[in-house]
Amino acid sequence: MKHTPTLPAPAGLAALEAQLAQDLEFLELPAKPWVPTRTENGVPVRDVVVIGAGMCGLAATAKLVLTGITNVVAYDAAPAGLEGPWVTFARMQTLRSPKTLHGPSLGLPHLTFRAWYTAQWGTDAWQALDKIPRGQWMDYLVWYRKVLALPVRNSVRITGVAPSGDLIAVDVEGAETGRVLTRHLVLATGRSGLGGFAVPDFLKGIDRAYWAHSADDIDFDALKGKRVAVIGAGASSMDNAATALEAGAGSVDMLIRRKEMPRINKLTGIGSQGVVLGIHELPDAWKWKFFDYTASTQTPPPRSSTLRVSRHSNARFFLDCGILAVKEDAGGLLIETTQGPMHYNFLIAATGFSNDFSDRPEFAALAPHIRTWSDGRYSAEMGPPRAGMSDAPDLGPAFEFRERIPGSCPMLAHIHCFNDAAMLTHGKVSGDIPAVSAGADRLVRGIASSLFAEDVETHFANLMAYDTPELLGDEWVDSTPLLQKEAAL
């Protein structure tokens, strides 16, 4: 007869935190600080500044601290508890990732969402859980930050980045205002990592009273009784359409350019540690081939998200419905489509994000110097050019930017693109839940190596200066003189 183990009762967060503390003690984590302190004209210098304290920013900051790089700070423009998309512009009911993924736990079992959830609600509740509610994921990240005592400062916005000798000057404002000097800068800025909203040309110049990007702060209550159009067939399109319908929109039409809905999530289908750890080592032609194929096949929206829309009788799906032009018309919009003209009161553009760094004034000093795949890394032999891939940054092994013209902006070698824009170079390890721990490990290994090499003279001087004896001289007797006596006999 098969033995079924007795499962423990819920232990509560206090017990979980005690277990995690013991894990860290047994592993000697955090490692002892090892980076020499530095000042510049009497001003303290940070070893690393992380911009963004969402999931990727927290994982990067945690890995830095655990590695003994403790002179770090993470800034986030949002108030505490509102970092990232989870309780702001994300509008899905649950996460799309399987609940069992390790996420940002960095190889520590008691730091996983599963451990956090089970400690509070028990194993039976875990078994019954289908997908993680997005608000609960945010609660977990708040706990993650608290239990690791991560150095995060909220309501601080970056306003500029500039070189300062061999350092990076970061201008900030908000709860902390001024200039911070740092040796390395990590941009953990999420989906909108390098640019901002990707806005189709046909919406440029259209009054914002009549349309919003899917990541905007949308007043859905104001759409009650209105005719609403949503562009796209991805997860964000469905989530925004469903939210509008649930808020009482008069009707919602999905305007989908494709003739058929994408149905198969290709890259998820081959998910493995081989993909996580191996794809960034592939020749560039193979990287291009993988991501060009997945871009062409597209990622389908989750079944649950699609049903969340289609269960409403006032929702319609228009396929093979490309948009030709958009005009303001009689207090609303006239949208010319390949299926004919359509009138709406409001439009939501679920059109994603761009890699155009020039859209971010705080990065104006960097933008002209950043090398992209179109600057020589991509070649026509790889396949047709594709917007969103050709303009992806050409990154080094630690997610560091590379210069378009060598020598034009040396500080780029110390600025790390740990966000969604890194995907073409590094794979999906810096934007999504499944492999964020592997990405943080790769990032921090590179930063640690760089910091050690930069301070190599100090480390060697410390080596020579170290004089704590292991042996005190009383542990043995030199028997060599006895050899002479024995030889004389």
Number of C-alpha atoms within 10 A of each C-alpha: 3 4 5 6 6 6 9 10 13 17 13 15 16 11 12 19 18 12 15 19 16 14 16 16 12 9 10 11 15 18 16 13 14 14 17 13 11 14 10 11 7 7 10 14 21 21 24 25 24 26 25 32 33 26 29 30 30 25 27 30 32 26 24 25 23 20 19 16 24 23 19 21 19 25 23 24 21 18 12 13 16 17 22 22 16 22 17 15 16 19 23 23 17 18 20 18 14 12 16 13 14 20 22 29 19 21 12 12 15 20 24 19 25 19 18 21 21 21 22 17 14 19 18 12 13 18 9 8 12 12 14 20 17 19 17 16 18 20 16 18 21 18 17 22 19 12 13 18 11 19 18 21 19 20 15 21 21 21 17 18 21 18 17 13 9 11 21 25 20 21 18 20 15 12 12 15 13 12 16 18 24 25 20 23 30 24 22 31 26 24 21 20 23 26 19 18 20 17 16 10 10 13 16 10 10 14 13 12 11 16 21 20 22 24 22 14 10 17 11 15 13 12 19 17 15 17 18 26 26 27 24 23 26 21 21 24 27 28 24 27 31 26 19 28 27 15 16 17 22 15 21 27 20 22 23 21 18 14 11 11 19 15 13 15 15 16 17 11 8 10 12 13 11 9 16 18 16 12 19 19 14 12 9 18 15 14 19 23 13 16 17 19 12 15 15 10 15 19 19 16 21 19 12 16 23 19 12 19 26 17 11 14 10 14 19 15 16 16 18 16 20 19 19 13 14 20 16 16 12 9 11 18 22 17 21 17 17 14 14 11 13 13 18 20 20 20 24 23 24 25 20 18 20 21 25 19 21 16 15 15 15 19 18 16 14 21 17 15 19 20 22 21 18 16 15 11 13 20 16 8 8 14 12 12 16 13 10 15 21 21 20 23 28 27 24 16 15 25 29 26 25 23 21 17 13 10 10 12 18 17 23 22 18 24 24 25 28 32 27 25 30 26 22 24 23 27 23 24 26 32 23 18 19 22 24 27 22 21 29 26 19 19 23 22 16 17 26 19 11 17 19 15 12 11 13 12 11 14 16 11 11 11 10 9 9 9 8 7 7 6 8 8 8 6 6 8 7 6 8 8 8 10 9 10 9 8 7 7 5
